């Protein structure tokens, strides 16, 4: 079930003038469409900011709202309502894409909490050597050497089955490390959702580090996949 969140400062509906929650897409009193609401993506679905979500319920609510916002329903409406239909639909789609994806949802909520997270804070996705996880320094060094050897061999039109097999094994290992991070993140979700302010701050710090590690590992996997598929 979706819990309706109450706005601290209700706003008046443009149609019936009755005050309502400013995060809603439709007036709860006259059912008229509202302009794109303020707030965050969780409020679009009347959800409390949480990391563990009922995804089937989220999908069901997305489809319900999508049907209500469909342009065909506003064929005879005022021009402003037609514009709101398109704007609200775009907002709904962005919110759904973010909240249904576990990693994007985690990053989004952490950013709402003020965490410095994302590519703008991590070398824009590049494998900055200074940011290599300490426990992976030797393996990353060896992997980068193998990647460079494979690129040189490819440029010379040569094939190295042994090197290819080694990179394939490395790809599997780093894929496994990504999965391990995802597992640890799911544990932190529960701690964050159910914790007090102090517990949340501690969990937030751990999740920021985990996501930074995951992004680095994902970039390594991407590079290996690209060179193996070349």
N, C-alpha and C positions, 0 to 999 in steps of 0.2 A: 504494500500500500504506500501511496505517496502522501507524505505529510505536508499540508499546506503551511507555508511559512508566512507569518504576519509581518508586514512592513512596519518599520518604526514610525514612518511618516506616510500615512495613506494619502493617495492622490485622488482627485475627483475624475470620474469617467467623463470623457468629452461628450458623451451622448445623454446619459441619465443624471450626471452630476453627483452621483453617489460615490463616496470615498471607497477605495479598494486598495488591495495590496499592489504596490508599484512594480512587482515582478511578474505579474500575470500578463498573458497574451490576449485574454478576453475578459471583459468585465463580468464578474460573478453575479451581477444583479440584472443587467439587460442583455448579456451575452455578446455585446458589440466588440469587434476587434479593437485592440489598443495599439498605440505606437510602440516601437521596439522598446522594451523595458530596460531599466538600468539593472545594476546588480551583476551577478556572475552566472556562469553556465548552469550551476546547480539550481539556482532560483528559477531558471526558465522552466525546469521540470518540477518546481515546488519541492525540491530536495534539500535536506540539510547537507552541508559540505562534509562528505564522508568518502573514504577510500574503498570500502567494501560496499558495492551497490548491488541491488537486485537487477541484474542485466535483462532478464526477460520482461520485468515490469517496466524498465526503462525503454526497451524496444516497443512495448505495447503503447506506452504513453506517447512516444515519438510518432508512431503511426496515427494515433488518435488525433494529435495536434496537427499533424501534416494534412490529414483529411479536412480538418476545420479551416486550415489556412489555404487550401487549394484555390487557385485563381478563379476556377469556374464558379465557386461560391460567391464571388464578388463581381460577377459579370455586370450586374445592375447596380452595384454599390457606387458610392461617391468616389471620385478620383483619389482622394486622400486615403480611403480605405483600401483601394487597390494597391496603392504604394505601400501601405503598411503590411498588406498581405505578402508582398514580395520581400520586404525588409524583415518581417517576422520569420518568414520561411528560411531566409538566409541565416538568421541568428539561430533558429532551431536546428538547422543542419550542422552548423559549426559546433553548437553545444553537444549534439548527439555524437558527432565524430570524435570529439574530445573525451567525453565521459565514458563511451563504450570501450575505448582502448585503455587497457590497464596502465601502460607507461605514460601515455599522454595525460590521463586522468591524474596520475600521481604528480607529474611535473606541474600540471595546471594548479592543483590544490596547494602545492608547496610554494608556487609563485604567489598565490593569493595570500599566503602567510608571510610573504616578504622574503622568501629564500632566493638567493642569487643562484639560479639554476638555468641551464640551457646552453646552447652553443655560444651565445654571446659572452658567457663566462668560462668557456672551456676551449678556447683556441679555435672556435668556429668549426668544430668537428675534426680538426687536424690532429694527428698523433703527435702532440707536443712531447718531446723526449723527457722534459722535466716533470711531466705528469704521468709517467708510466707507473702503474701500481707497484709498490716496492717488492711484493712477492713474485712479480712477473718480469723483473728487470732482465734476468739472464735469458728467459725464454723469448721475450720480445726482441732482444738483441739478435738472437740466433734466427728468429723468424724473419726479421728485416734483411739479414744477410742472405737467407734463402730466397726471399722475394726478389732481391736484386740479382742474384745468380740466375733465377728463372727468367727475368726480364732480359738479361744479357744473352742467355741461350736462345730465347725466342727471336731476338733481334738478329742473331746470326743464323737463324733457320735451323737450329739444333734442338734435339729432344733429349731430356734427361729423366728417364723413368724413375730412377731412385729419388731424385729431388722432388718429382711430382708426387710420389708416394708419401714422402716426408711431409710435404705441404698438405696433403689430404688428411693425414693424421693430425696435423696441427689445427686444421680447420675444424675437425671433429672435437678436439680438446677445447678450443676456445668457444665453440658453440655450447659445449657443456658448461663452461664457466659462465656464459650468459644466462643459461637456464638456472644455474645456482644463484645468481643475483636475483633473478625473478622470484625464486622461491623465498629468498631472504626478504625481499620487498613485501611479499604477501604477509609474512609474519609481522612486519612493521605496520602494515595497514591496521591490523587489529589493535596493536599497541597505541597507535595514533587515535583511532576512532574511539577507543574506550578510556584513554588516559586523561589525566588532569593536565593543566597547563605545563607543568614542569616535565611530565612524561612526554607530552607532545613535542616540546622543544628538543628533548633528547632524541626522540624518534625522528624528528625532522632533520636533525644534523646527520644522523646515520643514513637516512634515505637520500639526502643530497649526495653523500659520498658514494652510495651504491649506484645511483643513476649516473654519476660521473664515471665510475668504473665500467658500468654497462655500456655507456656510449663509446668509451675507448675500446672495449672488447669487440663491440659491434663493428667498429671501423676496421679492426684487424681482420675479422671474419670477412667483411666486404672485400678487402684488398686481396685476401687469399682466394676467395671465390672468383673474383675478376681475373686474376692471373691464371687460375686453373681452367677457366672457361675461354680464355683467349685462343 
